[in-house]
């Protein structure tokens, strides 16, 4: 998480601020075998990724307090 936060510090050059990093990394960081087993697709899959990205963005925003 600290590494991703460091990457976000270069957002003026890369446009990868915490929200974009969260969108990209959330499905891998918060991967769920149960969700994969149920075969989410379409709207359900999109909503799950959205929730995951919100959680990862929150964690990135509060890295110093959490870790």
Short mmCIF file of the C-alpha atoms (twelve columns), coordinates in Angstrom:
data_MODEL
# 
_entry.id   MODEL 
# 
loop_
_atom_site.group_PDB 
_atom_site.id 
_atom_site.type_symbol 
_atom_site.label_atom_id 
_atom_site.label_alt_id 
_atom_site.label_comp_id 
_atom_site.label_asym_id 
_atom_site.label_seq_id 
_atom_site.Cartn_x 
_atom_site.Cartn_y 
_atom_site.Cartn_z 
_atom_site.pdbx_PDB_model_num 
ATOM 1  C CA . UNK A 1  0.000   0.000   0.000   1 
ATOM 2  C CA . UNK A 2  2.845   2.365   0.746   1 
ATOM 3  C CA . UNK A 3  4.262   1.650   -2.690  1 
ATOM 4  C CA . UNK A 4  0.935   2.505   -4.340  1 
ATOM 5  C CA . UNK A 5  0.768   5.677   -2.274  1 
ATOM 6  C CA . UNK A 6  4.265   6.541   -3.502  1 
ATOM 7  C CA . UNK A 7  3.089   5.925   -7.072  1 
ATOM 8  C CA . UNK A 8  0.164   8.284   -6.443  1 
ATOM 9  C CA . UNK A 9  2.641   10.997  -5.453  1 
ATOM 10 C CA . UNK A 10 3.688   11.094  -9.129  1 
ATOM 11 C CA . UNK A 11 0.102   11.578  -10.334 1 
ATOM 12 C CA . UNK A 12 0.912   14.945  -11.899 1 
ATOM 13 C CA . UNK A 13 3.153   13.067  -14.345 1 
ATOM 14 C CA . UNK A 14 1.299   9.756   -14.653 1 
ATOM 15 C CA . UNK A 15 -2.343  10.682  -13.965 1 
ATOM 16 C CA . UNK A 16 -2.441  7.661   -11.648 1 
ATOM 17 C CA . UNK A 17 -3.869  9.243   -8.525  1 
ATOM 18 C CA . UNK A 18 -5.320  7.164   -5.707  1 
ATOM 19 C CA . UNK A 19 -8.678  6.648   -7.444  1 
ATOM 20 C CA . UNK A 20 -7.105  5.353   -10.662 1 
ATOM 21 C CA . UNK A 21 -4.691  3.131   -8.749  1 
ATOM 22 C CA . UNK A 22 -7.587  1.773   -6.706  1 
ATOM 23 C CA . UNK A 23 -9.600  0.951   -9.831  1 
ATOM 24 C CA . UNK A 24 -6.667  -0.903  -11.364 1 
ATOM 25 C CA . UNK A 25 -5.436  -2.745  -8.270  1 
ATOM 26 C CA . UNK A 26 -8.635  -3.431  -6.296  1 
ATOM 27 C CA . UNK A 27 -9.738  -6.577  -8.147  1 
ATOM 28 C CA . UNK A 28 -6.351  -8.176  -7.451  1 
ATOM 29 C CA . UNK A 29 -5.905  -6.922  -3.895  1 
ATOM 30 C CA . UNK A 30 -9.422  -7.859  -2.791  1 
ATOM 31 C CA . UNK A 31 -9.919  -10.935 -4.933  1 
ATOM 32 C CA . UNK A 32 -12.666 -13.241 -3.725  1 
ATOM 33 C CA . UNK A 33 -12.892 -16.908 -4.687  1 
ATOM 34 C CA . UNK A 34 -16.584 -16.908 -3.668  1 
ATOM 35 C CA . UNK A 35 -17.370 -14.112 -6.106  1 
ATOM 36 C CA . UNK A 36 -15.476 -15.852 -8.893  1 
ATOM 37 C CA . UNK A 37 -17.297 -19.128 -8.159  1 
ATOM 38 C CA . UNK A 38 -20.731 -17.508 -8.492  1 
ATOM 39 C CA . UNK A 39 -19.801 -16.178 -11.922 1 
ATOM 40 C CA . UNK A 40 -20.690 -12.521 -11.439 1 
ATOM 41 C CA . UNK A 41 -21.115 -10.776 -14.764 1 
ATOM 42 C CA . UNK A 42 -22.522 -7.533  -16.078 1 
ATOM 43 C CA . UNK A 43 -23.921 -5.147  -13.490 1 
ATOM 44 C CA . UNK A 44 -23.155 -7.355  -10.493 1 
ATOM 45 C CA . UNK A 45 -19.482 -7.614  -11.455 1 
ATOM 46 C CA . UNK A 46 -19.267 -3.874  -12.042 1 
ATOM 47 C CA . UNK A 47 -20.790 -3.130  -8.638  1 
ATOM 48 C CA . UNK A 48 -18.396 -5.522  -6.917  1 
ATOM 49 C CA . UNK A 49 -15.359 -3.891  -8.547  1 
ATOM 50 C CA . UNK A 50 -16.746 -0.485  -7.605  1 
ATOM 51 C CA . UNK A 51 -17.005 -1.477  -3.938  1 
ATOM 52 C CA . UNK A 52 -13.516 -2.981  -4.023  1 
ATOM 53 C CA . UNK A 53 -12.051 0.181   -5.563  1 
ATOM 54 C CA . UNK A 54 -13.732 2.380   -2.951  1 
ATOM 55 C CA . UNK A 55 -12.201 0.258   -0.180  1 
ATOM 56 C CA . UNK A 56 -8.725  0.355   -1.735  1 
ATOM 57 C CA . UNK A 57 -8.987  4.120   -2.311  1 
ATOM 58 C CA . UNK A 58 -9.931  4.568   1.355   1 
ATOM 59 C CA . UNK A 59 -6.953  2.473   2.434   1 
ATOM 60 C CA . UNK A 60 -4.606  4.452   0.174   1 
ATOM 61 C CA . UNK A 61 -5.955  7.719   1.528   1 
ATOM 62 C CA . UNK A 62 -5.352  6.560   5.107   1 
ATOM 63 C CA . UNK A 63 -2.157  4.499   4.793   1 
ATOM 64 C CA . UNK A 64 -0.337  6.332   7.581   1 
ATOM 65 C CA . UNK A 65 -3.191  5.841   10.062  1 
ATOM 66 C CA . UNK A 66 -3.785  2.211   9.149   1 
ATOM 67 C CA . UNK A 67 -0.227  0.929   8.822   1 
# 
